[in-house]
Amino acid sequence: MALVVGLGSVLAVDWFAALWLVGRRRLSGILDTARTLQVPIWLGLSGLVVTGLFLRPNLESPLTLAKLGLVLTVTMNGLFAHWPGQRLAPYRGTTPPRRLLVQSGVAATVSQTGWWGATLIGFLNSQP
């Protein structure tokens, strides 16, 4: 359930951002969506970390270590992504500076890579 809540919320924010890139949404809508879905994103990530601790992960497995690295990356990236999100707020009605868009795009790419990578590794580790 934590995966569905966390990753689903991340996908929703990134989907609205993609729609904005093709001119189908306003920047204010993305910022509002991102702000609204912050709590489910963090709850999902926290839920995955807590439940993962109960699974007694094999810390000698390279896949497990890679997954832990991805989870740490997603966490740090989530903290970083808050900064460009705040800096985008004054541009609700205009086009933001390219540098800010690049920073936001990098944060979204790191987020998607981390979430999907950790999910894939979790699936692979669950196979006999």
Buried (B, 14 or more C-beta within 10 A) or exposed (E): EBBEBBBEBBBBBBEBBEBBEEEEBBBBBBBEBBBEBBEBBBBBBEBBBEEBEEEEBEEEEEBBBEBBBBBEBBBEBBEBBEEBBEBBEEBBEEEBEEEBBEBBEBBBEBBBBBBBBBBEBBEEBEEE
